[in-house]
């Protein structure tokens, strides 16, 4: 990883939770550059999401997780 940030960032996403990660993945799939920043250092001692409920599965069913990759 580089320490130098780009001069311009089209989209800045603050927070690496489910929404931030999903948004970053969706924007990347669409070819839109983005930068995701997270407060933590990357070390996880306990899982933050230990269940996936039916609404979450409905969301994932109609989004990037079932799209074909861009050629």
C-alpha positions as a Markdown table, in Angstrom:
| # | Residue | x | y | z |
|---|---|---|---|---|
| 1 | Unk | 0.0 | 0.0 | 0.0 |
| 2 | Unk | 1.2 | 3.5 | -0.8 |
| 3 | Unk | 1.2 | 6.4 | 1.6 |
| 4 | Unk | 0.4 | 8.9 | -1.1 |
| 5 | Unk | -3.2 | 9.7 | -1.7 |
| 6 | Unk | -4.5 | 10.8 | -5.1 |
| 7 | Unk | -5.1 | 14.6 | -5.6 |
| 8 | Unk | -8.8 | 14.0 | -6.3 |
| 9 | Unk | -11.2 | 11.4 | -5.0 |
| 10 | Unk | -14.6 | 11.2 | -6.7 |
| 11 | Unk | -16.2 | 9.4 | -3.8 |
| 12 | Unk | -15.0 | 9.2 | -0.2 |
| 13 | Unk | -16.7 | 6.5 | 1.9 |
| 14 | Unk | -16.3 | 6.7 | 5.6 |
| 15 | Unk | -16.6 | 3.4 | 7.5 |
| 16 | Unk | -15.9 | -0.1 | 6.5 |
| 17 | Unk | -19.1 | -1.7 | 7.8 |
| 18 | Unk | -21.5 | -3.6 | 5.7 |
| 19 | Unk | -22.9 | -0.5 | 4.0 |
| 20 | Unk | -19.5 | 1.1 | 3.3 |
| 21 | Unk | -18.1 | -2.1 | 1.9 |
| 22 | Unk | -21.2 | -2.8 | -0.2 |
| 23 | Unk | -21.1 | 0.7 | -1.6 |
| 24 | Unk | -17.4 | 0.5 | -2.4 |
| 25 | Unk | -17.9 | -2.8 | -4.1 |
| 26 | Unk | -20.9 | -1.5 | -6.1 |
| 27 | Unk | -19.0 | 1.7 | -7.2 |
| 28 | Unk | -16.0 | -0.4 | -8.2 |
| 29 | Unk | -18.2 | -2.7 | -10.2 |
| 30 | Unk | -19.6 | 0.4 | -12.0 |
| 31 | Unk | -16.0 | 1.7 | -12.7 |
| 32 | Unk | -16.3 | 4.7 | -10.3 |
| 33 | Unk | -13.1 | 5.3 | -8.3 |
| 34 | Unk | -13.6 | 5.6 | -4.5 |
| 35 | Unk | -11.6 | 5.7 | -1.3 |
| 36 | Unk | -12.9 | 3.9 | 1.8 |
| 37 | Unk | -11.4 | 5.0 | 5.1 |
| 38 | Unk | -11.9 | 3.0 | 8.4 |
| 39 | Unk | -11.1 | 4.1 | 11.9 |
| 40 | Unk | -9.7 | 0.7 | 12.9 |
| 41 | Unk | -6.3 | -0.7 | 12.2 |
| 42 | Unk | -7.6 | -3.9 | 10.5 |
| 43 | Unk | -7.2 | -6.1 | 13.5 |
| 44 | Unk | -10.4 | -7.9 | 14.5 |
| 45 | Unk | -10.6 | -9.8 | 17.8 |
| 46 | Unk | -14.3 | -10.6 | 17.7 |
| 47 | Unk | -16.7 | -11.0 | 14.7 |
| 48 | Unk | -18.9 | -8.0 | 14.2 |
| 49 | Unk | -21.5 | -9.8 | 12.1 |
| 50 | Unk | -22.5 | -13.2 | 13.5 |
| 51 | Unk | -25.8 | -13.6 | 11.8 |
| 52 | Unk | -27.3 | -12.8 | 8.4 |
| 53 | Unk | -31.0 | -12.2 | 8.6 |
| 54 | Unk | -33.6 | -12.6 | 5.8 |
| 55 | Unk | -33.6 | -8.9 | 4.9 |
| 56 | Unk | -29.9 | -8.9 | 4.4 |
| 57 | Unk | -30.2 | -11.9 | 2.1 |
| 58 | Unk | -32.9 | -10.1 | 0.1 |
| 59 | Unk | -30.6 | -7.1 | -0.3 |
| 60 | Unk | -27.6 | -9.2 | -1.4 |
| 61 | Unk | -29.9 | -11.2 | -3.8 |
| 62 | Unk | -30.6 | -8.1 | -5.9 |
| 63 | Unk | -27.2 | -6.4 | -5.8 |
| 64 | Unk | -23.6 | -6.8 | -6.8 |
| 65 | Unk | -23.2 | -10.2 | -5.2 |
| 66 | Unk | -25.2 | -11.8 | -8.0 |
| 67 | Unk | -24.0 | -9.7 | -11.0 |
| 68 | Unk | -21.8 | -11.1 | -13.7 |
| 69 | Unk | -18.3 | -9.7 | -13.6 |
| 70 | Unk | -17.4 | -6.9 | -16.0 |
| 71 | Unk | -15.4 | -8.3 | -19.0 |
